[in-house]
C-alpha cells in the first residue's frame, strides 16, 4: 500500500489509487524459490493473491454532523499448495484520512 497523503474526500486514494474500493483480479505470486543446487535445478512455489478494499461505514454514534471518519480496510489473501497441503495467509490493514 502507498505512503503518500491519503485524502479520499478529494479523491486522493494514494499514488496509484491502491485504496480504490473493489476486488483485484487473481494475481500469481512467487511464495518461495529455492536457490539453484549443484546440478542447476531449483524449485519454486507459486500462489494466488487477491486484494479487497472496502470503505468502512461510519458508526452513527460516532459521526459528528458534517464529519466523516473516512476509514478504509484492505484484505490481502494469498493461497498456495506446498507438498500436497493447501495454505492460506491473510493480511488486514486499515487506513484513515490524513486530513
C-alpha positions, 0 to 999 in steps of 0.5 A: 500500500502507498505512503503518500497523503491519503485524502479520499474526500478529494479523491486522493486514494494514494499514488496509484489509487491502491485504496480504490474500493473493489476486488483485484483480479487473481494475481500469481505470486512467487511464495518461495524459490529455492536457490539453484543446487549443484546440478542447476535445478531449483524449485519454486512455489507459486500462489494466488493473491487477491486484494479487497478494499472496502470503505468502512461505514461510519458508526452513527454514534460516532459521526459528528454532523458534517464529519466523516471518519473516512476509514478504509480496510484492505484484505490481502489473501494469498493461497498456495499448495506446498507438498500436497497441503493447501495454505492460506495467509491473510493480511488486514490493514486499515487506513484513515484520512490524513486530513 
